[in-house]
């Protein structure tokens, strides 16, 4: 299975619904990969890990460990067209490389 086959896209309405549900909300980690544009408009509870951190394996490994109890990890940026998908791919690639199953991305 390739990296891209392990990445799913989620619509904002579906994510909002999951976050309103107390059971599923606690099982989702949201990683906002924006840099200076993080402030304002970010999803409540999102953790800001700027995209430039994803070029360091140690940073990605640390993230993998920190979200290990999550069922779903959502990578978000302003429009989730470039930065979010790129970071989701890096996260998934590193998860495969170190032999972990990891949460759904």
N, C-alpha and C positions, 0 to 999 in steps of 0.2 A: 504494500500500500504506500503510495507516494505521500509526501508532505501535504500537497494540496487536497488530496482525497480525504485527509483527516481534519480539514478545516471546514467548518460550517458557517454560513452567514445567517444572522438573525435580524429580523426587522425590528425597528424601534418599538412598535406596538406590542410585539411578542415579548420583548425584553421588559417593557414597562409592566406587562401583565405578570411576568415571572417575579419581578421585584415587588409587586403589590401583594403577592402571596407569601405569607410568613414562612411556610415550609420550604419553598424553593429559594426565597431570597437569601437564606443563610447558606445555601449551597453554591452560590454564584460569586465569583470574583471578577470585578471589573477593573481592567488595567487601562488607564488613559495614557496614551503614548505621546500626547502633545508636549511641546516644550513651553515656550513663553506664553503660548495661547491657551494654557490649561485653565487659568483663572477666568471664571465667568462661563456659564454654560456647561460646566462639567456635571456628570451624573453623580448624584449624592452617594457617598460611600466609595466612589472610585479611588483607586490608588494611582497616583501620578508617577509613572516611570517613563521618562522621555526616551524617544526613539534611539537616541545616540547610545544609550545604555545597552541596547540589544546587539551592539557590535562586540561586546565582551562576554565570553562564555561564562565567566564566573558570575556575572550579573544575571544572566539567563538561568544558570543553575540555581542561584539563590531564589529567583522567582519561582522556578519549578518546585523547589522545596516548600516555599511559603504558601503555595496554592494547592498543595498535595491533598488537602482535605476537601477541596471544592469539587463539585461534580461538573461545573461549567466555568470556563474562563472566557471572558469577553474582552477583546482588544478593541479599544475605541479611540478615535481621533476626531477632528472637526467634522469631516464628512465620511470617515471610514472607507475611503477609496484607495488610499495609498499607505499611509503610515500604519494604520490598524492591521490591514492584511499582511503587510511586510513583517510586523512584529509577531503576528500569529504564526507566520511561516517559520520565523527564526525560533520561536518557542517550541513549535512542533518538531522542527529539525533537530534541535538540541535534545528534546525529550527522547526522540528515536535514537539519537547517537549514544546517549548514556543508558539506553535500555529500559526506560521507565514507560509505563503505560500512560500515565498522566490523565488529567481530566479532559472532558470534551472541550474543544476549542471552536 
